[in-house]
Structures are given as C-alpha cells and as structure tokens.
C-alpha cells in the first residue's frame, strides 16, 4: 500500500494504526482468555466454561477485524464481497498481500502521507491522482490520462493543453499575407471594381 510513499519518524496514529492496535489488543486478550479457559484445580467447571465463552467471542472479534483489514487493503466487489489477493495482484497474490499486511501493521508516519508528484518529482501532501486532458481524438472527444500531480503541476498541464488547443483556432482566424497584401506587378481587383479610383 505504501509503495508510492516515503518513510518518516513521527507516529501518525491514523485509521490503519487504530485497526492494527485493535488487532494487537485482541491477540493479547485471546492469550489471557486461553489461560482462563484451561481447566485448573480447584477452579470450577463454571469458570472454565466462562473462559471458553470469552475466548470464543474474542476470536470472533479478531476474525471480523482481519476481514475489515483485508477489505481495506484489497477493496470489495460490487456485490460487497471482499476481493481476494488473486483479484488484485498479477501473480504471487498471497505473498504480495502478506507484504501489504505487514506494512500496515507498522506505525504510519506523517511523511507517509506525502506522495511524489510525477511531473516535478516533489513529495507533498498536496499530491493527488488527477485526470488531465492530453489531446482530442478524430471524433472531437477529449482524451485523458490519470497521473499523481501536485496543484501547481496540474494547473500548468491544464494551461498548456488549453494553449495548444487555442493555437489552431488563432491561426485560422488570422488573415494570411496573401489576403492583406498584393504582390508588385499584380492588378488590384478592388481598384478595378471601384473604377480605378485611388
């Protein structure tokens, strides 16, 4: 997930960090519940049954949290079903998913939110995936491409596109030299029509 991001030092405590902390707390609680669920003398069977119920609920909660993390990392189908690694990655799906999962468990940093602009190369919190116009097809429809761009580069590319599109129109509207001047030695048709008046 953080392949396009840089590393940093200050913990962010963001949404994925909270999920990771929740999972860690559940793992610790499950370990405690396992010790309570083991039959011990002079512990009563009632205590053991209570411990098993707690353990069951904690495992169910952990599985739900893992499903939620998987949905965050892989996304969902239109039907709402969580995608599998094979649906997202082109080969070695399970290995790549485990890599992303372990990256998610690591604390996020403030600098992890900075994305590198594909145009100027600077990393910033102002970089987003944006759709820019790159041309016009023979049907007259605009062709677009998606790129990670900062505000400045996005505005510049949009401005450059509009300038390029305006150039043919300007050339068409401007009169050609042949329409504004007459060559030496040629007859001025306008003067002939006016009766030769100067």
LUMBADREN-579725 format. One record per residue: residue in one letter; x, y, z of N, C-alpha, C, O, CB in turn. Coordinates in pm, whole numbers. Glycine has a CB too. Example, Ala and Ser with C-alpha at 12.3 -4.5 7.8 and 13.67 -1.06 7.14 Angstrom:
! residues 2
   residuo      n.u      n.v      n.w     ca.u     ca.v     ca.w      c.u      c.v      c.w      o.u      o.v      o.w     cb.u     cb.v     cb.w
         A     1319     -569      780     1230     -450      780     1320     -330      780     1424     -332      846     1131     -447      905
         S     1285     -225      708     1367     -106      714     1290        3      787     1341      114      804     1408      -60      572
//
This chain:
! residues 198
   residuo      n.u      n.v      n.w     ca.u     ca.v     ca.w      c.u      c.v      c.w      o.u      o.v      o.w     cb.u     cb.v     cb.w
         X       82     -121        0        0        0        0       86      126        0       48      226      -61      -93        0      120
         X      200      122       68      282      241       79      396      243      -21      500      304        5      336      254      218
         X      379      176     -135      485      172     -233      518      308     -291      632      331     -333      447       79     -343
         X      421      400     -295      442      533     -352      478      636     -245      492      755     -275      318      579     -428
         X      493      591     -120      512      683      -10      654      675       46      728      581       17      411      654       99
         X      690      774      124      822      778      187      810      743      334      700      734      387      887      916      169
         X      924      721      400      925      686      542      943      811      626      985      915      575     1036      582      572
         X      913      802      755      927      917      844      956      871      985      990      755     1006      802     1002      842
         X      943      961     1083      980      928     1220      866      950     1319      863      883     1423     1098     1009     1261
         X      773     1041     1291      668     1074     1386      546      985     1365      490      984     1256      629     1222     1373
         X      502      909     1470      383      824     1454      260      908     1422      243     1018     1474      358      742     1582
         X      176      854     1335       59      928     1290      -67      892     1368     -154      976     1389       36      902     1143
         X      -76      765     1413     -196      716     1483     -320      738     1396     -421      792     1442     -212      787     1619
         X     -310      695     1271     -422      710     1178     -518      592     1184     -514      511     1276     -369      726     1038
         X     -605      585     1084     -711      484     1083     -654      343     1081     -698      257     1158     -801      505      963
         X     -558      318      993     -500      184      985     -420      151     1110     -412       35     1150     -410      171      862
         X     -360      252     1174     -289      229     1300     -387      183     1407     -356       94     1487     -216      357     1347
         X     -506      242     1408     -607      202     1506     -651       57     1484     -671      -17     1580     -730      296     1499
         X     -666       19     1359     -700     -119     1330     -592     -215     1377     -620     -320     1434     -725     -137     1181
         X     -466     -175     1354     -355     -259     1396     -350     -270     1549     -323     -377     1603     -223     -204     1342
         X     -376     -157     1617     -377     -159     1764     -491     -247     1816     -475     -321     1913     -391      -14     1820
         X     -606     -238     1751     -721     -320     1790     -687     -468     1777     -720     -548     1864     -845     -285     1703
         X     -620     -503     1668     -581     -641     1647     -481     -687     1752     -489     -800     1800     -522     -659     1507
         X     -388     -600     1787     -288     -635     1889     -354     -657     2026     -320     -752     2097     -182     -525     1899
         X     -448     -570     2061     -519     -584     2189     -598     -715     2192     -603     -783     2294     -612     -464     2212
         X     -661     -747     2079     -738     -872     2072     -648     -994     2089     -685    -1090     2157     -813     -881     1939
         X     -529     -991     2028     -436    -1103     2041     -393    -1121     2187     -382    -1233     2236     -312    -1080     1953
         X     -370    -1009     2255     -332    -1018     2396     -448    -1069     2481     -428    -1149     2573     -285     -880     2448
         X     -568    -1024     2450     -685    -1069     2525     -712    -1217     2501     -752    -1289     2593     -809     -987     2486
         X     -689    -1263     2379     -708    -1405     2348     -609    -1490     2425     -643    -1597     2475     -694    -1430     2197
         X     -486    -1443     2435     -385    -1516     2512     -425    -1528     2659     -407    -1633     2720     -247    -1447     2500
         X     -480    -1420     2714     -527    -1424     2853     -646    -1517     2869     -654    -1594     2964     -565    -1284     2902
         X     -740    -1509     2774     -859    -1594     2780     -824    -1741     2767     -890    -1826     2827     -958    -1555     2670
         X     -720    -1772     2691     -678    -1912     2676     -632    -1971     2809     -658    -2087     2840     -567    -1922     2571
         X     -562    -1887     2885     -517    -1937     3016     -635    -1955     3111     -635    -2045     3195     -414    -1839     3078
         X     -736    -1870     3098     -855    -1883     3183     -941    -2003     3143    -1008    -2062     3227     -939    -1755     3176
         X     -936    -2038     3015    -1020    -2146     2966     -964    -2284     3000    -1036    -2383     2995    -1038    -2134     2817
         X     -836    -2290     3036     -777    -2419     3071     -829    -2464     3207     -828    -2386     3302     -622    -2410     3072
         X     -874    -2588     3218     -923    -2637     3348     -811    -2644     3450     -707    -2706     3428     -988    -2776     3332
         X     -834    -2579     3563     -735    -2578     3671     -802    -2614     3802     -917    -2576     3826     -666    -2439     3681
         X     -734    -2683     3884     -784    -2715     4018     -735    -2608     4114     -618    -2571     4106     -737    -2857     4064
         X     -816    -2558     4204     -954    -2600     4230    -1059    -2522     4154    -1172    -2508     4200     -982    -2589     4376
         X    -1022    -2469     4035    -1120    -2392     3958    -1239    -2478     3919    -1223    -2597     3890    -1055    -2332     3833
         X    -1356    -2419     3920    -1477    -2493     3887    -1496    -2501     3737    -1438    -2423     3662    -1599    -2427     3953
         X    -1577    -2594     3694    -1608    -2607     3553    -1682    -2484     3501    -1676    -2452     3382    -1691    -2733     3528
         X    -1752    -2416     3590    -1824    -2294     3552    -1726    -2186     3508    -1750    -2116     3409    -1910    -2242     3669
         X    -1615    -2172     3580    -1513    -2074     3540    -1451    -2111     3405    -1424    -2024     3322    -1402    -2065     3648
         X    -1430    -2240     3386    -1373    -2286     3259    -1467    -2257     3143    -1423    -2210     3038    -1343    -2436     3265
         X    -1596    -2283     3163    -1695    -2256     3057    -1701    -2106     3027    -1712    -2067     2911    -1834    -2308     3098
         X    -1696    -2024     3130    -1698    -1879     3111    -1576    -1833     3033    -1585    -1747     2945    -1705    -1807     3245
         X    -1461    -1892     3067    -1339    -1858     2994    -1347    -1898     2848    -1298    -1825     2761    -1219    -1923     3058
         X    -1407    -2012     2819    -1422    -2057     2681    -1515    -1966     2602    -1492    -1939     2484    -1475    -2201     2677
         X    -1621    -1917     2668    -1713    -1824     2601    -1642    -1693     2566    -1660    -1638     2457    -1835    -1796     2689
         X    -1563    -1644     2661    -1487    -1521     2636    -1389    -1541     2521    -1375    -1456     2434    -1411    -1476     2763
         X    -1322    -1656     2522    -1227    -1687     2416    -1295    -1694     2280    -1243    -1644     2181    -1155    -1818     2445
         X    -1412    -1757     2276    -1488    -1767     2151    -1524    -1628     2097    -1508    -1603     1977    -1615    -1849     2173
         X    -1572    -1540     2183    -1612    -1406     2140    -1492    -1325     2092    -1501    -1250     1995    -1683    -1332     2256
         X    -1379    -1341     2161    -1260    -1268     2121    -1207    -1315     1985    -1166    -1233     1903    -1152    -1282     2227
         X    -1208    -1444     1962    -1164    -1497     1833    -1256    -1450     1722    -1210    -1416     1613    -1158    -1652     1837
         X    -1388    -1448     1750    -1483    -1398     1650    -1457    -1251     1618    -1464    -1210     1503    -1628    -1416     1700
         X    -1427    -1171     1722    -1397    -1029     1701    -1269    -1011     1623    -1260     -924     1537    -1387     -957     1835
         X    -1168    -1095     1652    -1042    -1084     1578    -1063    -1120     1431    -1007    -1053     1344     -935    -1176     1641
         X    -1141    -1223     1403    -1167    -1260     1264    -1239    -1148     1189    -1211    -1122     1072    -1250    -1388     1257
         X    -1332    -1081     1258    -1404     -970     1197    -1308     -854     1168    -1319     -787     1065    -1519     -922     1288
         X    -1214     -831     1260    -1116     -725     1239    -1023     -758     1122     -989     -670     1043    -1034     -703     1367
         X     -982     -884     1111     -898     -926      999     -972     -911      866     -913     -869      767     -853    -1072     1018
         X    -1100     -944      865    -1180     -927      743    -1189     -779      706    -1184     -744      588    -1321     -985      762
         X    -1201     -694      806    -1208     -550      781    -1077     -498      724    -1076     -415      633    -1244     -474      909
         X     -966     -546      779     -835     -505      728     -816     -553      585     -765     -479      501     -723     -560      818
         X     -857     -676      557     -843     -729      422     -926     -646      323     -882     -622      211     -887     -876      418
         X    -1044     -603      365    -1128     -521      277    -1063     -385      251    -1073     -331      141    -1267     -501      339
         X     -996     -330      353     -927     -202      336     -811     -216      238     -789     -129      154     -876     -149      471
         X     -737     -325      248     -619     -344      164     -654     -386       22     -587     -344      -73     -528     -448      226
         X     -756     -467        6     -787     -523     -125     -911     -464     -191     -927     -474     -313     -805     -670     -113
         X     -999     -403     -111    -1122     -348     -167    -1232     -454     -175    -1212     -569     -137    -1096     -290     -304
         X    -1347     -412     -225    -1462     -502     -234    -1515     -506     -377    -1497     -413     -455    -1574     -457     -138
         X    -1580     -617     -409    -1652     -628     -536    -1779     -544     -530    -1816     -495     -423    -1685     -777     -569
         X    -1844     -529     -644    -1969     -454     -647    -2076     -518     -559    -2167     -450     -512    -2020     -444     -790
         X    -2064     -648     -537    -2160     -719     -453    -2134     -698     -305    -2214     -739     -221    -2157     -867     -484
         X    -2021     -634     -271    -1986     -612     -131    -1891     -716      -75    -1844     -702       38    -2108     -609      -49
         X    -1863     -822     -152    -1772     -927     -106    -1628     -878     -116    -1590     -815     -215    -1791    -1057     -189
         X    -1548     -907      -14    -1408     -865      -14    -1332     -935     -126    -1348    -1055     -147    -1343     -895      122
         X    -1248     -860     -196    -1168     -918     -303    -1062    -1012     -246    -1018     -995     -132    -1101     -807     -387
         X    -1021    -1108     -324     -913    -1197     -286     -782    -1143     -341     -784    -1063     -435     -939    -1342     -336
         X     -667    -1185     -287     -539    -1138     -340     -524    -1165     -490     -464    -1084     -561     -425    -1204     -266
         X     -577    -1276     -538     -566    -1310     -679     -645    -1213     -768     -614    -1198     -886     -614    -1452     -703
         X     -745    -1148     -711     -823    -1049     -787     -749     -917     -804     -781     -839     -894     -956    -1024     -718
         X     -650     -893     -717     -584     -763     -714     -444     -767     -775     -406     -677     -850     -575     -713     -571
         X     -368     -871     -744     -228     -879     -786     -212     -971     -906     -285    -1069     -921     -140     -927     -670
         X     -116     -938     -992      -88    -1019    -1110       20    -1122    -1076      137    -1103    -1109      -43     -929    -1229
         X      -20    -1229    -1012       74    -1333     -973      126    -1313     -832      139    -1200     -785      189    -1337    -1070
         X      155    -1424     -764      206    -1422     -626      114    -1341     -535      161    -1265     -449      348    -1363     -622
         X      -17    -1357     -554     -112    -1274     -482     -103    -1285     -331     -105    -1184     -262     -249    -1309     -524
         X      -92    -1407     -280      -89    -1425     -135       36    -1365      -74       30    -1305       34      -99    -1573     -101
         X      150    -1380     -142      276    -1324      -91      269    -1171      -88      307    -1109       11      396    -1370     -177
         X      219    -1111     -196      211     -965     -202      112     -911     -100      133     -805      -42      171     -920     -342
         X        4     -984      -78      -93     -941       23      -30     -944      162      -52     -853      242     -220    -1030       19
         X       47    -1050      193      113    -1058      323      211     -943      341      226     -891      452      186    -1193      339
         X      278     -903      234      369     -788      242      292     -662      281      335     -586      368      443     -766      108
         X      179     -640      214      100     -522      243       45     -527      385       37     -424      453      -14     -507      143
         X        6     -646      430      -48     -661      564       58     -627      669       28     -558      766     -101     -804      585
         X      180     -674      650      286     -645      745      326     -497      742      361     -440      845      409     -733      717
         X      320     -436      624      346     -291      616      239     -215      693      269     -115      760      350     -244      470
         X      114     -261      683        6     -193      753       22     -201      904      -15     -107      975     -128     -253      712
         X       78     -312      953       96     -328     1097      204     -236     1152      209     -209     1272      130     -472     1129
         X      292     -187     1064      394      -93     1109      332       45     1130      244       85     1053      511      -86     1007
         X      377      119     1232      318      252     1256      337      345     1137      446      353     1080      381      316     1380
         X      229      413     1101      237      513      993      299      641     1048      285      672     1166       96      542      934
         X      368      713      961      433      841      995      367      954      917      298      932      818      586      835      966
         X      392     1074      965      336     1192      896      386     1199      751      311     1235      661      374     1321      971
         X      512     1164      732      569     1172      597      517     1060      506      536     1066      385      720     1166      604
         X      452      958      564      395      852      481      279      905      397      241      842      298      348      736      569
         X      222     1018      436      110     1076      363      155     1160      244       73     1207      166       26     1159      455
         X      286     1180      231      337     1259      119      356     1168       -2      420     1063        6      471     1329      156
         X      300     1210     -115      310     1134     -239      397     1213     -337      393     1336     -339      168     1106     -300
         X      474     1142     -416      566     1206     -510      492     1246     -637      422     1166     -699      683     1111     -545
         X      509     1373     -675      448     1425     -798      523     1367     -918      646     1371     -922      451     1582     -801
         X      450     1314    -1015      512     1253    -1132      571     1356    -1227      651     1321    -1314      411     1169    -1205
         X      533     1482    -1212      580     1586    -1302      706     1654    -1250      807     1658    -1319      471     1690    -1324
         X      700     1707    -1128      814     1782    -1073      901     1698     -980     1013     1737     -950      764     1903     -998
         X      851     1584     -935      930     1495     -851      929     1529     -703      998     1463     -625     1069     1496     -898
         X      853     1630     -662      848     1667     -521      742     1587     -447      635     1558     -500      820     1817     -507
         X      774     1551     -322      679     1480     -236      602     1580     -152      661     1670      -92      752     1377     -146
         X      469     1565     -148      387     1664      -79      254     1603      -40      210     1502      -96      364     1788     -168
         X      188     1667       61       52     1628       98      -51     1681       -2     -169     1647        7       19     1679      237
         X       -7     1764      -96      -97     1823     -194     -103     1743     -323     -167     1785     -419      -55     1965     -224
         X      -36     1628     -326      -35     1546     -447     -154     1450     -445     -177     1380     -346       99     1467     -460
         X     -228     1448     -554     -342     1359     -569     -337     1293     -706     -265     1339     -795     -477     1436     -549
         X     -412     1189     -722     -427     1129     -854     -530     1212     -930     -647     1218     -892     -472      977     -845
         X     -487     1276    -1037     -573     1369    -1109     -585     1326    -1256     -498     1258    -1310     -517     1513    -1099
         X     -693     1366    -1316     -719     1336    -1457     -692     1462    -1539     -754     1566    -1518     -866     1286    -1479
         X     -598     1450    -1633     -562     1564    -1717     -598     1536    -1863     -604     1421    -1906     -411     1596    -1704
         X     -623     1644    -1937     -653     1632    -2080     -522     1630    -2159     -435     1714    -2138     -745     1748    -2128
         X     -510     1535    -2250     -384     1520    -2324     -402     1534    -2475     -303     1542    -2548     -321     1386    -2294
         X     -524     1538    -2523     -545     1550    -2667     -692     1537    -2703     -779     1524    -2618     -465     1445    -2740
         X     -716     1542    -2836     -852     1530    -2889     -849     1426    -3000     -767     1434    -3091     -905     1666    -2942
         X     -938     1327    -2993     -940     1224    -3096    -1013     1272    -3221    -1064     1385    -3224    -1006     1097    -3043
         X    -1018     1187    -3324    -1076     1232    -3451    -1228     1248    -3445    -1289     1299    -3539    -1041     1133    -3560
         X    -1289     1205    -3334    -1433     1230    -3315    -1458     1362    -3243    -1573     1403    -3226    -1496     1115    -3235
         X    -1352     1428    -3201    -1367     1555    -3131    -1377     1542    -2980    -1398     1642    -2911    -1486     1625    -3181
         X    -1363     1419    -2927    -1371     1399    -2783    -1232     1412    -2720    -1131     1374    -2779    -1432     1260    -2751
         X    -1230     1467    -2601    -1103     1486    -2532    -1051     1353    -2478    -1127     1273    -2423    -1118     1588    -2419
         X     -920     1331    -2494     -854     1214    -2438     -786     1253    -2307     -726     1360    -2297     -750     1154    -2538
         X     -796     1166    -2206     -744     1199    -2074     -652     1089    -2023     -655      975    -2070     -858     1222    -1975
         X     -569     1126    -1924     -481     1032    -1856     -482     1067    -1707     -502     1182    -1669     -335     1036    -1915
         X     -459      966    -1624     -453      986    -1479     -308      985    -1433     -231      895    -1467     -535      876    -1406
         X     -272     1087    -1353     -135     1098    -1301     -139     1154    -1160     -232     1225    -1122      -47     1188    -1393
         X      -36     1121    -1081      -20     1178     -947       50     1312     -962      167     1319    -1000       61     1083     -852
         X      -25     1420     -932       25     1556     -958       -4     1648     -840     -105     1633     -771      -37     1613    -1086
         X       87     1743     -817       62     1848     -720      -26     1955     -784      -51     1951     -904      196     1908     -667
         X      -72     2050     -704     -162     2155     -756      -95     2236     -867     -156     2263     -970     -205     2248     -643
         X       30     2274     -844      100     2360     -940      117     2290    -1075       90     2350    -1180      236     2402     -885
         X      162     2164    -1074      185     2093    -1199       53     2063    -1270       47     2065    -1393      260     1963    -1172
         X      -51     2035    -1194     -182     2009    -1254     -233     2134    -1328     -280     2124    -1441     -284     1966    -1147
         X     -223     2249    -1263     -268     2373    -1326     -183     2406    -1449     -236     2454    -1550     -262     2489    -1226
         X      -53     2380    -1441       36     2408    -1554        2     2320    -1675       -4     2368    -1788      183     2387    -1513
         X      -20     2191    -1650      -51     2100    -1760     -187     2134    -1822     -204     2124    -1944      -51     1954    -1711
         X     -283     2174    -1740     -412     2214    -1793     -400     2341    -1876     -462     2354    -1981     -512     2235    -1679
         X     -318     2435    -1829     -297     2560    -1902     -226     2534    -2034     -262     2592    -2136     -216     2659    -1817
         X     -126     2446    -2033      -54     2413    -2156     -146     2348    -2258     -137     2376    -2378       64     2319    -2126
         X     -235     2263    -2211     -329     2197    -2303     -422     2300    -2368     -447     2295    -2488     -412     2090    -2228
         X     -473     2393    -2288     -564     2494    -2342     -492     2585    -2442     -552     2628    -2541     -623     2579    -2228
         X     -364     2613    -2418     -287     2695    -2513     -269     2623    -2646     -284     2682    -2752     -150     2733    -2455
         X     -237     2493    -2638     -218     2415    -2759     -348     2405    -2838     -346     2411    -2961     -167     2275    -2725
         X     -459     2390    -2768     -588     2380    -2835     -630     2513    -2898     -703     2515    -2997     -694     2333    -2738
         X     -585     2623    -2838     -624     2755    -2889     -541     2797    -3010     -585     2882    -3087     -610     2860    -2780
         X     -423     2740    -3028     -335     2781    -3138     -395     2756    -3276     -392     2849    -3358     -203     2707    -3128
         X     -450     2640    -3308     -509     2621    -3442     -623     2718    -3470     -637     2766    -3583     -561     2479    -3455
         X     -704     2748    -3368     -815     2842    -3387     -763     2982    -3417     -820     3053    -3500     -905     2844    -3262
         X     -656     3021    -3349     -599     3154    -3371     -540     3164    -3511     -554     3267    -3578     -492     3186    -3266
         X     -474     3056    -3556     -416     3058    -3689     -523     3065    -3797     -503     3126    -3901     -329     2935    -3709
         X     -638     3002    -3770     -746     3002    -3867     -812     3138    -3879     -853     3178    -3988     -849     2898    -3830
         X     -823     3208    -3767     -889     3339    -3767     -800     3448    -3824     -850     3543    -3883     -931     3375    -3627
         X     -669     3435    -3808     -577     3540    -3855     -573     3540    -4007     -560     3434    -4068     -435     3519    -3797
         X     -583     3658    -4071     -577     3665    -4218     -437     3633    -4267     -339     3670    -4203     -620     3804    -4269
         X     -428     3566    -4379     -298     3531    -4436     -239     3651    -4509     -313     3743    -4545     -311     3411    -4532
         X     -108     3651    -4531      -45     3764    -4603     -104     3782    -4742     -112     3895    -4791      105     3743    -4614
         X     -144     3672    -4808     -200     3684    -4944     -332     3759    -4944     -369     3819    -5045     -219     3546    -5005
         X     -404     3756    -4830     -534     3822    -4823     -521     3970    -4789     -616     4045    -4812     -622     3754    -4721
         X     -409     4014    -4736     -395     4152    -4690     -308     4237    -4780     -315     4360    -4777     -338     4154    -4551
         X     -226     4172    -4861     -136     4249    -4947     -144     4198    -5089     -187     4085    -5112        8     4243    -4896
         X     -103     4280    -5182      -95     4240    -5324       49     4247    -5365      123     4337    -5325     -184     4330    -5415
         X       89     4152    -5446      228     4149    -5492      249     4257    -5597      155     4297    -5666      265     4011    -5549
         X      375     4303    -5608      408     4404    -5706      387     4346    -5846      423     4232    -5872      553     4452    -5688
         X      330     4425    -5934      308     4383    -6071      172     4320    -6093      132     4301    -6208      415     4287    -6112
         X       98     4286    -5983      -34     4228    -5998     -140     4337    -6002     -120     4446    -5948      -63     4129    -5884
         X     -253     4309    -6066     -361     4406    -6078     -444     4403    -5952     -484     4296    -5908     -449     4378    -6202
         X     -470     4519    -5893     -554     4531    -5775     -700     4524    -5819     -752     4621    -5874     -524     4664    -5697
         X     -765     4410    -5795     -903     4389    -5840     -998     4489    -5775    -1094     4533    -5839     -948     4246    -5808
         X     -973     4525    -5651    -1060     4619    -5581    -1062     4754    -5651    -1166     4818    -5660    -1015     4636    -5437
         X     -943     4796    -5701     -936     4926    -5771    -1013     4920    -5901    -1076     5018    -5940     -790     4966    -5797
         X    -1008     4805    -5971    -1081     4794    -6097    -1231     4803    -6075    -1304     4865    -6152    -1046     4663    -6168
         X    -1276     4739    -5965    -1419     4742    -5936    -1465     4883    -5902    -1576     4923    -5937    -1453     4648    -5820
         X    -1377     4958    -5834    -1412     5095    -5794    -1393     5193    -5907    -1408     5314    -5887    -1329     5138    -5675
         X    -1361     5144    -6026    -1344     5235    -6138    -1206     5294    -6148    -1187     5397    -6213    -1443     5343    -6129
         X    -1110     5228    -6085     -974     5276    -6093     -945     5393    -6004     -840     5456    -6017     -943     5312    -6231
         X    -1037     5425    -5913    -1014     5537    -5823     -907     5501    -5721     -897     5386    -5678    -1145     5579    -5752
         X     -826     5601    -5683     -724     5580    -5581     -787     5587    -5443     -717     5572    -5343     -610     5685    -5595
//
